[in-house]
Amino acid sequence: MSNSLRKLRRDNELYFRKCLKIRDKKARIIPFEVNDSQRRLDTIIADHYAKYPDANKRPTLYIIILKARQQGMSTFTEGVFFKAITIGLDNDSPFNKVAMVVSYDDDSAKTVNDMSWRFLQYLPDPLKPMNRPIKGKGIYFENPNREGFKENPGLQSKFIIDTANNKNAGSGYTINYLHISELAKWHDAETTMTSLMQSVPDYNAVVIVESTAMGVGGYFYDLWQNAERGENDYHALFIPWFEHNEYATPLHPDEEMVLDEDEKNLRDTYGVTLEQLKWRRETIKNKLNGDPEKFKQEYPSNAREAFLTSGRARFDTAKLERMLQKVKPGKRGSIYNKTFVAEQNGYVEMWEKPIQGRRYVIGADVSEGLATGDYSYATVWDAKTWKQVTKWRGHVDPDLYGEELDKLGRFYNEALLAVEKNNHGFTTLNTLKNLNYPNLFMMEKYDKIHDKRTEQVGFQTTRKTKPLIIDHLAYCIREGEIETNDETLIKECITYVREDDGSTNAQEGCFDDGVMASAIALFVLSNYISEYFTASETNAMSHVTKRDEHLPHALQDDQDNNASWHDL
């Protein structure tokens, strides 16, 4: 092997620049110059091959890419795979290899096919292998002459292009290089992906899944979330819009920009330049009908923003993003006999131990206890500092959750425990009563039939009370009243949206268990803490005096059929 060929095999950027041609946005055929976004993907591939120089011991590389518009990730992937089956990657042989691109529809598949034939058409003659077309789309790199095939068959590698409409795509092949394009747009992604992935060997293969986001939920979203949590072997690669070097517009001489709040946040949080902000302004004005929310969908700044494509965020996402950047993990464990015991898989995450004499409030959301689906979630708040000190999150039966809350509450100085009583909450509350938990939140209710007020244990969430507690949580976040290191809670708040009918819920496919637990706890802390603790034990009065400014009028007057808070 010549030194020149060895250099091309080891250096993707060099190979692209010297050997491949692409069609640019101005319809020109130009050399393939790698951009900043593509370089990040190239680094992952190069590092993997450097880490595993022995092809026989090199585990399959899995990459999942969440992308903004037109960053060139698909083009780069096709280039890498084209190179892999024509001259080889690094020390890999190109012989008898199969590269497959599975796109989401026929039009996109045709675009890929045109790109691959353009690569071949402009490939330098010394590197151009024998080839013939595939029936349909793609290229066979083998001797097209039947008579000469036995003596010189050629590479016998294949570049196959298919669509997600083919549920049996990949069947009959061992796929060494698999590109899954725009997975979020696939109609039945799970069925097709299950079939495809069985064709990928465990060693010396590359799988690249890329897509723009199409809302929360679905196969691509789940695959991405699992990759971020480290629950699969995929490298999760997100490239924000401002890291793409083409997304900037030069300012005119002496041009000044007065930044709005969103622009200031982008500048302060991510270091976005004025040139990039100018490009953003022009894109919103000219391509997105003046809607900055659509910009977040098409050109996200972070992965969470990319998936938020329906509904409007209920809480101040700029504040939440800043909170998220400052979170610190707590200690994981469980509570036994008023003692915290460190356990890797414990349901408790603790940031501060209880302080002697300090008062705490716990809000608890109750789930069914299934191994999948909603979580039971409890958040513990310091009544003096309004800081979240602990959370409990897990899947257990409602009665066992009651036992866990009993231990948690007693550990935090017999904290005031406000349990949502809806649905399975009744079971949890019964357990707590049977355990004689000493400090359960009681909700006053007006009995119209008997014309009397009664106290009932637990917090009832209704169509009237839910807006009140969510509004209050929104106020606390917006005004910086609270402090939390709970990453899960903050992410839930980011994906909590206001629907078109005015209702508020978790974005489809997301959770709101921590949102509800914290909304209950903070509402109780703001409005009812004085009924359970003395003012000297809390800092509640500084917050209570503010509530007239931000809480709905229904809390102050008996209106709407006597629908004050105590009548709900």
N, C-alpha and C positions, 0 to 999 in steps of 0.2 A: 504494500500500500504506500502510495506516495505521501510525502509530508503535506502537500497541499490538500489531498483528500482527507488526511487524518485531522488537519485543522478544521476543515469544513464539518466533519462528523462531530467534533467536540464543541464547536462554537455555533449555536443556532443563529445568533445575530449576524455573524459573518456569512453564513450560508444564505440567509434570507437576502442580505444586501447584494451579494454577488450572483445569486442563482435564480431568485424568484422575482416575478413581476406581478403587480396587482393593479387593479383599476381604482383610481382615487375618486374623491367626491366631485372632481371636475372632469370626470370621464377620461382621464389621461392614464396611459399605461406607464407605470413608473417602478423603479426598484423598491422592494419591500424593506422599508426602514422601520425598525421596531420602535414603538412609542413607550412612554413611561409605564403605562398600564400593562402592556404586553410583557415588559421586562420583569415585572413582579411575578408573572406566571412562569416565565423562562427560568427565573431564579429557583423556584420550587422544583422544577424538573431537573435542572442542573445539579442542585444540592442532593437530590435523591440518587442520581446516577453516581455522584462522587462518593456518597455514603455507602453505596452497594456496588463496588466495581465488578464483582463477579455476577454475570448475568444469571447464572444458575441459582444463585442465592438471593437475587434481588426481588423482594416482595412487590406485588402489584401496587402501583402508585395510584391513589384515588384523590381527585381534586374536585371540589365543588365551588363554582364561582357565582356569586351574586353581583350582578353588574348594572351599571347605568347604561344609558343609550350610547351606541356607536363608539365604544372604546376599543373595538377591534379584537376582542378575545376569540371570537369564532374564527376570524381570519388567521390569527396566530396559531390556533389549534390545528387548522387544516394544513398550515405550512409545516408544523412540526411532524404531523403524521405523514404527510407527503414525503418529507425528508426521511422519516424512519423506514419507509418501505421502498425507497429508491437508492439511498446510499447508507442508511443506518444511523442510529443515534449513538454517539459516543463509541463504545466498543461493540455495539450490537450489530449483528448481521442483518441485512435487509431481505435475505432470502426466505421465501415461504411464509411471509408475514401477511396478516390481514388487518387493514385499518377500515373501520366502519364509522360513518357519520349518520346519525339518525336525527332527522329534522322533524319539525312539527307539522309541515304540510308540503304539498307538491311544489309550490312556488319557491319556498325556502330551499328545498332540496335541489331545484334547478339552479338556484344561485350558487350553491356549493359545487354542483357539477361543473358549471361554467368556470368557477374559480380553479378547480383542480385541473381542467384542461388548459387553462391559461398558464398555470404553473408549468405544465408539461411543454406547452408550445414554446415558451421563452427559455426553457432550461438549456444551459450550455450543452452543445452537442456531445462533448466528452462524458457528460453525466447523464445523458438521455438514454434510459433503458428501452429495450424493445417493449412494445405495448400493443394492445388491441382494446376496442371498446367492450364494455359489458352490455348485455341486453338490459336496457333500462338506463340506469345512471351509474357512472363509475368507470374505472380503468383496470384492466388486467395487465400487469407488467410481466409479459411472457412473450415468447417467440410467436408472432402471428402466422408464421409459415408452418403448416402442418408437417411438411416433408422435412424441414430443418429442426423441428421441435425436439426430436429424439437426441440429436447430437448437441444442440444448444437450446435448452428450454427457456433460458432467461431467468429472471429473478423468481418467477412464479409467485409474486406477491400481488395483493389485491387491494384496491381502494374502492370500497363499496358505499353507496349512498342509498339510504332508505328513508321512509317516513314513519312517524309514530302510528299511522293508521294500520300498519302491518303488525298485528299482534304477535306474529311469529318471526319478527325481524331477528336476524342473527342465528337462527336455527340452522344447524349443519355446519357451522364454522367454529373455529377457535379464534376469538377476536383478540389480537394483541394490542390494538390501539382503538379505543372506543370513545367517540365524541357524542355526547348527548346534548342536543341543542334546543334551547328554549323549553326546558322540561315543564315549566309552570303552565305552558299552553297546551300540553298533551291532554287528550280527552280521557283516556284510561291509563294513566301513567303507571300505576302499580302493576297491572297485568303485563304491559309491554316491558317494563323495566325488569320484572321478575324473570321473564323469558330471556332478555338480553344478558343479564348478569351471569346466568348459568353458562354462557359461552366464553366468559373471561377467565383465563387461567389465574391461579393464585400467585404465580411468579412471572417476573419479567413482562409485565403488561402495564399499560397506562390507561386510566379511565378519567375523562374530563367531562364533568357535568356543568353546563352553564345555562343561566337563564336570568332574564329580568323578573322581578317579582310581580305576581298577579294576585295580590292580597294575601291575607293570613289564612293558613289552612291549605290542605292538599299535599300531594306527595313531595313536591320540591320543597315546600316550606318545612315539612317534617324532616326531610333529609338534611336540610340546612341546620335546623335547630339541633338535631342529633350530632351533627359535625361540630357545632359551636360548643356543645356540652361534652365533647370527647366521647360520645357513645358509639361512634363508628370510626373508621380509619381515614375518612376524608379530610383533606386539608381544606379548611374553609377560607376562601379568598374573597373579601369584599373590597372593591376599589371605589372610593367616593368620587364624585364628579370633579372635585377641585384638585385631585391628583392626576387628572388627565390633562396633559400639557396643551392640548388644543383649545381647551375651554377658558379662553381669556381674550379680552378685547383691549387693545392699547388705549390709554387716555390721550386726548388731544392736549397740546401744550397749554398750560395754565388751567386745564379743566379741573374743577373741584367737584367732589361727590359728598353730598350730605346723606349720611347713612340712616336708614330706618332701623327699628329694633331688631328685625330678623337679620339684617346685614351686619349690625354690630355684634350680634351673637355669633354669626359665622366667623367674623373677624377674630373675636376674642376667644372663641372655643377652638377653632381649627386653624387660625392663622391665615384665612383666605385673604388674598390680595385685592387691591382696588380694581385691578385689571380683570380679575376673575369675577368680582362682584358686578362689574359693568357688563360682562358677558351674560351673567345671570339675569340682570335687569332686562337686557335686550331679548333674551330667550323667553322670559315670562311675558313680555309685552308683545312680541311678534309671533311666537309659536305656541303659546299656552293661553292665549286670550286673557292675559292679565291676571291669571290665577296662580299665586305662589304655592298653593297646596299641590297643584298639579306638577310644579317643578320638583317638589319632594318625591313624587311618585316616579317621575321620569329620570331625575338626576338626584338620587338620595345622597345624604351626607353620612348616613350610617345604616346599618342593616335593619334596625327596627323601623326607621323612617321608610325604607324601601317597601316594606310589607304593608304599611298603612295606606290602603287604597280605597277604603270605604268608610263613611262616617267622618266626623270631625272630632279631633282630640278634645276631650272634656277638660283636661287639666293643662296647665301651662307646661308644654313640652320643653320649651327652652330652659325653664328652671329645672325640670326633671333631668334633662340631659346633663346639666351642670352638676346636679346632685349625683348622678350616676358616675361621673368621672372621679368623684371623691370617695366612693364607697370603699370600705375595708372589710375583708371577711372576718366573721366572728369565729368563736370556738364551737365546734360541732360536738354534740353529746346528748346525754339524757339526764333526767333528774330522778334520783332515788332517795327517799327519806330526807328531803330538804337538802340534798347534796348534788351538785353538778358533777357528772362523771363523763370525761371525754370519751367519745365513741365516734369512729369515722362515719358510721351510717346512722347516727342519732338524728332524731327529728327536730332537736333543739339547736338553734344557732344563737349564741349569746355574745353580746358585745360588752355588757357591763353586769357585774354581779350585783345582787341587791345590797343596798346600803341600809344599815340599821336605822330604824326610825323613819325611813323614806316611804312614801306611799306610791302605789303603782296602780294602773288601770290596764285591764286586759280586754281586748275585743276579740271575739271568737266567731268564726264562720264555720258551719258544720256541713260536711258532705256525706254522701251515702256510704263511703268507705270502700268503694271498689278499687281494684288495683290500678285501673286507668280512669281518666276523667278528672272531675273536680277534686281539689284537695280540701281537707280540713286545715284551717289556717288560724293561728292566734298570734296577735302582736301585743307586746308588753311595752307600756309607755310610762316613763317617769313623770309623775304628776307635778313635780317641781320644775323640771327642765324641759318638758315636752320632747324628750328624746326617746326614740325607740331603743330599748335595751336588749330585747330578745324576741325571737319568733319561734313558733312551733308550726311545722308544716309536714303533712304526711297523709297517707291513706290508711285509715283504721276504721273499724266499725264505730258507729256513733256512741255506743255505751263505753267502749274502750277509750274513745276520745275524751269522754267525761272524766275518766280516771286520770288521763294525762293532764287535763286542765286542772284537776284538783291538786296534783303534784306541783304543777307550774305556779298556780296561784299561791299555795302555801309557801313555796320557795321564795316568792316575791312578797313577803310580809303580809300574807293573806290579802292579796290584791283585790280590788273591786273587779269582779268578773262579769262582763256583759256578753252573754251568749245569744246569738241570733236564734230565736225560737222557731222560726219557720221550718216546716217539714221535719227533717231528722233532728233538728235542734231540741225537740221535745224529749227525745230519748237521751240526749246528752245532758239536758237539764235534770231529768229524773235521776240519772246516775249521780250528778253533783248533789242533789238534795238527799239522796240516800247515803252519801258519804258525809253529810252534814257540813258541806263547805260553808264557811261562816260569812261570806261577804259577796252574795250574788246580787246583781243589779235587778231592781224591781221596777216594773213599768206600770204607771197608774193608768187605769182604763175606766171610762165612763160607761156604766150599764144603763142604757136608756129605758129598758123595760122596767127595772126596779128603781130607777132614778137614784143611783148611788155610785160612788167611786170604789173601785177595787184595785188592789195591787196584784200584779201577776209577775212571776219571775221570768226573766229573760227579756230580750229586745225584739219587738215585733217589727219586721220590715214590711211596709205596705206601700201602695202607690202614693201615699201622702208622706210617709216618713222617709222613704228612700231619697227623694229629691233633696230633703233637708240635710241629711247626713252627707250626701255627695257634694252639695253646694258648700257645706262647711269644710269638707276635705279640700275642695278646690281653693277655698279661701286660705287655708293653712299652707298649702303648697305655694300659692301665688305670693303671699305675704311673708314667706320664710318663717312661719311660726313653729315649724317642726324640724327635727333633725333625725335622719335615719341612714343607716348603712345597709339596709335591706335591699340588695340588688333585685331580688325577685319582685318585691313590692313596687319598686320604682319602675321596673319594666312593665308590670301590670298597669300602672298608672298611665304609662305612655301609650299603651294599646287599649285604653278605655276610652270609648267614643260616644258622642252624641249622635243619635240616629235622626233621620229626617222627620220623624214624628215627635221629636223632642225627648224621647226616652234615652236613657244611658245604659250602656252594657259593654262588656268586653268585646273587642273586635272578634269576628268569627274565627274560631280556632284558638283563641287565647283564653286566659283565665282571669277572674276578678276576685278570687277568694281573699287575697291579701288586701285588696281595695276595700271590700266590704268589712272585713275584720277591723281595719284601721279606721274606716269612716265611723263605725260604731264606737270604737274606743275613744276617738278624739271628740266626737259629739257628746258623749257622756262626760268626758273629762272637762269640756268647756261649759256644759250646762247643768250638770248634776253632781259634780264632785263635792260641792259644799254640803250636800245632803248626807254624804258618807264620811268625809274627812273634814277636819278643822282647817281654817285658812292658814294657820301656822305650819301645817304639814304639807301644804301645796303652794304652787304659784298660780293657782287657778284664777284668782280675782283679777289679775292683769289681763287675762283672756276674757273672762266673763264680761268685763266692762266694755269690751269691744263688740260683743255679739249683736247689739242693736244695730251696728253699722253694716253687718254683712249677712245676718240670718234673715230668713223670710218673715214677713209680717205675721204669719200664722202662729209664730211662737210667742207673740206678744199680746195678741187680742183674741177674744173668744168670738170668732166669726165662722162662717161656713158651717152652720149647724153646730156651733160650739166646738169647732175643730181646732182648739188649741193643742199644743203638744201633749198635755196630760189627758186630753180627750180622745187621742187617736188609738 
